[in-house]
Amino acid sequence: MEDRDLKVTNLRWYPTYHIAAPSGWVNDPNGFCFFGGQYHFFYQCYPYGVEWGPMHWGHVVSKDLINWEHLPVALAPDRDYDNDGVFSGSGIEKDGKFYLMYTGNISLPDGGHAQKQCLAVSDDGINFEKVENNPILIAPENVDMSGVDFRDPKVWKHNKNFYVALGSKTTDGQHGEVLLFESKDLENWNFKNISARAEGNQGTMWECPNFAKVGSKDVLIVSPMEIHPEGNKFLNNVDVVYTIGKLDYKTGIFEHGDIEILDWGFDFYAPQVANLPDGRNIFIGWLDMWGVPQPEQADGWSGMMTVPRELKIKGGKLFTPPIEELKKLRKGKKTYKDLKLDKETELKGIGGAVGELCLKINLSKSKKFSIGVRGTAKIFVDAESKILKFIRDAAENEGLAGEREMNLSKGKELNLRIYLDKSSIEIFANDGEKVLSARIYPPETSTEIIFIPEEKVFEIEEVTFYTLAQSIPNPKM
Ligand code: FRU
């Protein structure tokens, strides 16, 4: 780990098994892929302050996707084509070398910016050189797109060619879109088509596109700006959506179904997918939200990542369960079976600032109940209306108070897997059918989990709490 001037000063909210920077600001996941026998994960960061600033790429590596080690910052904004930020992008191996493709951002005197795509290459997976021909891909002419907002290249290989998806919007600035380009060598790119475009209320700019081949389908994930709220949907400042379909590599067009929400929580953005050597598609998102308070800034750091999740399609529906490897973090275990609780109850051995809470509940027996989390949040389930509501309400969360909710499937059985870290919660319902993520900021001493019957009895078929091993090093203080 590099020695940084900016230091974390308090570990009260610093994660123990989620990726975060050694200090300073982080946002989007970048360059997530496998190279040289290790998983590499990069992230947008500003190592010199706790606010967003000229973007660099932070870097961590792992052999098992759970234990991560910090490496030096991989890319810094130091060229005339990326001076105001090495913006988001992705990574890929070609001929035994590791390539990172990113957006070079430049601020213009008129207050605007210019965005062009660039490449950096490495032999060892640690030291990266920007290529001589940068920028290697600029906005195509005569295409209905914004020449200005053109960023976040996600590169992959299909048959013999390389493809890159880029986020942009229409010339009139009203509809987000994904542009597809094709290349034989990663340096020379041909525009293929506008693969997908926002219709109606689907966002005015699409950031951070990802295409992933899941079984016989393709899944597109994008992070749209300016979707207006619709009922319990699109309540955050920016959102993340997916749609399932088929990408036609000849025409470059993506035929797809409806646009759906990928995560129903307060804090989730800009996820990036990695296609692993074993065929799985997994992704990590930024477990934060633009434009909301980040209390950990007082402690010298800002922002963290979600646990890795897998993309799976079952019966035509997308599921995003946590990756299998996370089970290896489990240490201590406490289980209770067949509980009938008629008042607010704490269970010995079930609680902690860090852990995994698993529940099996028969919704025909327990129709209304809540689970209080560390005095700062509550999970409320109403079996009648098939709603799981997450309420972030306590005084410690000033400025962050509110509710998010997700619909549950019709079945009687509800299983919940809840990952708690010092300042985060990720709720996976029914094996990742629905997911809700949020940051929480309880005092370190509040570790209690309380089971609350909202009607006569709260029946729990099974509840287990696992303590979890630390897999991210503590920052140097
Ligand atoms: C998304 C984003 C990207 C951009 C990056 C800059 O959160 O706005 O579009 O590349 O952050 O840090």
Residues whose N, C-alpha, C, O or C-beta is under 5 A from the ligand:
A	BS01	FRU	D28 Q44 M55 F87 S88 R151 D152 E207 C208 A270
